[in-house]
Structure formats: C-alpha cells, structure tokens
C-alpha cells in the first residue's frame, strides 16, 4: 500500500490495508487503471498484469464467501473467513461471534476492531446471527 504525497508514492510503514482514526470503518484496496479490476494487496493486476494500481477506500460491507473453524495455535476455536466486499475484491478476516455461527452468504460490515495477533480485519454480522437453520 502506498501513501501519495508530494507527487511521489512512498510506502506507509507498518500499514496492513486497514485505516485508523477517522476512517476506522473502511479498508483500502487497489483498482487497476487499465481494466478496472478491484484487488487487495497486489503488486500487479491478476487480470491484465498491469501495474497502474490506484488506491481506493471500501465502505467495508460484504458477504461471507467461505468460513472455516480453526483450532490450532489458539486457546479457543476461531473462524477464518473469506469476505467478498461490495467493491468486488476478497479479503481474509475474522467474523465476530461464535465460530459455528458464521455461514456462507452472511452479510457483514468491517468492525473498528483488528485482530491483535494476525493484523487481519475483523467483521461484524449485519443480519441476525441467531437465525433459524433452514
């Protein structure tokens, strides 16, 4: 990720794509200037291999595409989810709540919290987390 200042691109030290401060509920991603593909943390566009990547901000609303429960290297089970955001890119993160309660298709929003160990984004469910099984 790059911070544009004085017409030159410079890497932001320690940044992981998450914004803090007044943009705490948004996430930065890249969009290809050639084909318009949205992506997260890439050096080249995965579609056209272009290097003209522009940084944009996502509102942080998306849908869980896949979720799995992980039991290793932690004292308690946790979920690891792939979330497709409305802008069209996929990011790996954690969804708050019981790990078994996260399902594909659940709508989520980026939380102000950040995973303290992995530095990944944390999402909170938008729909009722205790919905009945169908």
Secondary structure, 3 states (H helix, E strand, C coil): CEEEECCEEEECCCCCCECCHHHCCCEEEEEECCCCCEECCCCCCCCCCCCCEEEEEECCEEEEEEEEEECCCCCCCEEEEEEEECCCCEEEEEECCCHHHCCCCCEEEEEEEECCCCCCEEEEECCCCCCCCC
